[in-house]
Amino acid sequence: MAMDAAVIEKLIREGIPEAVVRIEDLRGDGDHYAAYVESPAFAGKSRVQQHQMVYAALQGKMGGELHALALTTAAPKTA
């Protein structure tokens, strides 16, 4: 069963409330997505830690309903 981009975005926003989230369906098949997630919660965290936070927000759906997610994370740039 495929997962809708809006559901992915909602889960990430609920798990990381201040996040800016952009989801792209790479193949139009509902199985392969790219996600860009930017959040102040990522400040001072390694890329691995940032990705773990996103995967935690997805509540175990990676590998199940969500087959492939190309993930880009960032902390907001400070002026």
C-alpha positions in Angstrom: 0.0 0.0 0.0 1.4 3.4 -1.0 1.6 6.4 1.3 0.4 9.8 0.3 2.8 12.8 0.4 0.3 14.7 2.6 0.4 12.0 5.2 4.2 12.0 5.2 4.2 15.7 5.6 1.6 15.6 8.4 3.5 13.0 10.4 6.8 14.9 10.1 5.1 18.2 11.1 3.4 16.5 14.1 6.7 14.9 15.2 8.8 18.1 14.6 6.4 20.9 15.1 8.5 23.9 13.9 9.7 22.0 10.8 9.5 23.4 7.2 8.6 20.3 5.2 8.7 19.8 1.4 7.7 16.4 -0.1 8.2 15.3 -3.7 6.9 12.1 -5.2 9.9 11.1 -7.3 8.2 8.6 -9.6 4.6 9.4 -9.3 4.0 5.9 -7.8 3.4 6.8 -4.1 6.4 4.7 -3.1 9.5 6.9 -3.8 9.7 10.3 -2.2 12.2 13.0 -1.5 11.7 15.0 1.6 13.4 18.3 2.7 13.0 19.0 6.4 14.3 22.1 8.0 13.9 22.7 11.8 15.5 24.7 14.6 15.3 21.4 16.5 18.2 20.2 14.3 20.6 22.8 15.5 23.8 21.3 16.9 22.7 17.7 15.8 24.6 15.5 13.3 22.9 14.7 10.0 22.4 11.1 11.4 20.6 12.5 14.5 18.5 14.8 12.3 17.5 11.8 10.1 16.7 9.7 13.2 14.3 12.5 14.4 12.5 12.4 11.0 12.3 8.6 11.0 10.9 8.7 14.6 8.3 11.2 13.4 7.3 8.7 10.7 6.3 6.3 13.5 7.8 3.2 12.0 6.3 3.6 8.5 9.7 3.5 6.8 10.2 0.2 5.0 6.5 -0.6 5.4 4.0 1.8 3.8 6.8 4.1 2.9 9.4 2.3 0.7 11.9 4.9 -0.3 12.6 8.3 1.1 15.5 10.5 0.0 15.9 12.7 3.0 17.6 16.1 3.2 17.6 17.8 6.6 18.9 21.2 7.8 18.9 23.6 10.6 17.8 27.1 9.7 20.7 29.4 8.8 21.2 32.2 11.4 21.8 35.7 10.2 
